[in-house]
Amino acid sequence: MITAILQPAYAEKVYRLNSDGLVTYQDRAPNSDQDSGHSVLNNQGVVLQEVKSREERRIERSKQREVELAKIRDRALLATFTTEDDLIRTRDDRVGMIDGLISRLDDRIRILSDRLNVVDKRVMMQEQNRGEGQAQTSLYEEQKSIQRNIENAWSLIDAKAAERADVAQKFEADLVRYRELKNYRPQ
């Protein structure tokens, strides 16, 4: 979008387009396919306005949005935590919850592994009596089900460990920013 510049009625707008190193003069704004930026000149060729390319404007809007979001995060950080200890306590609570879940998943894996050992022994005993692959179908199904549950629990542990690292990293960044906002000076 081009912003109109108020000029005397006798002055014509002239646009200079930079495309592949060529300079072109015309009496109207470039169409959208030529949106690589341009300059608005007066009749004497003096630049009145520089219009950025579509990509440059997009990047600028993105940077402005990041600045706005950072201000919102700063206000939220200061409104949420009254002291540094509050922030540390909240971090420890969240990390502790994740650690507790990981611990429960670890216990579940141990229980499932014990159950799998029992099922494996039953399968082995039946295969010794009946022949390889001749144990009860339900035992094979149970064996596969337990193995799947163990794999799922390990996947959850991996996901929770990654989440724990993200939470710790986010809170560390929040702590640093909180100190900056409160003008914290270590003694």
Secondary structure as UniProt FT lines:
FT   TURN            9..10
FT   STRAND          14..19
FT   TURN            20..21
FT   STRAND          22..26
FT   HELIX           32..34
FT   STRAND          38..41
FT   TURN            43..44
FT   STRAND          47..51
FT   HELIX           54..80
FT   HELIX           84..130
FT   TURN            132..133
FT   HELIX           137..181
FT   TURN            182..183
//
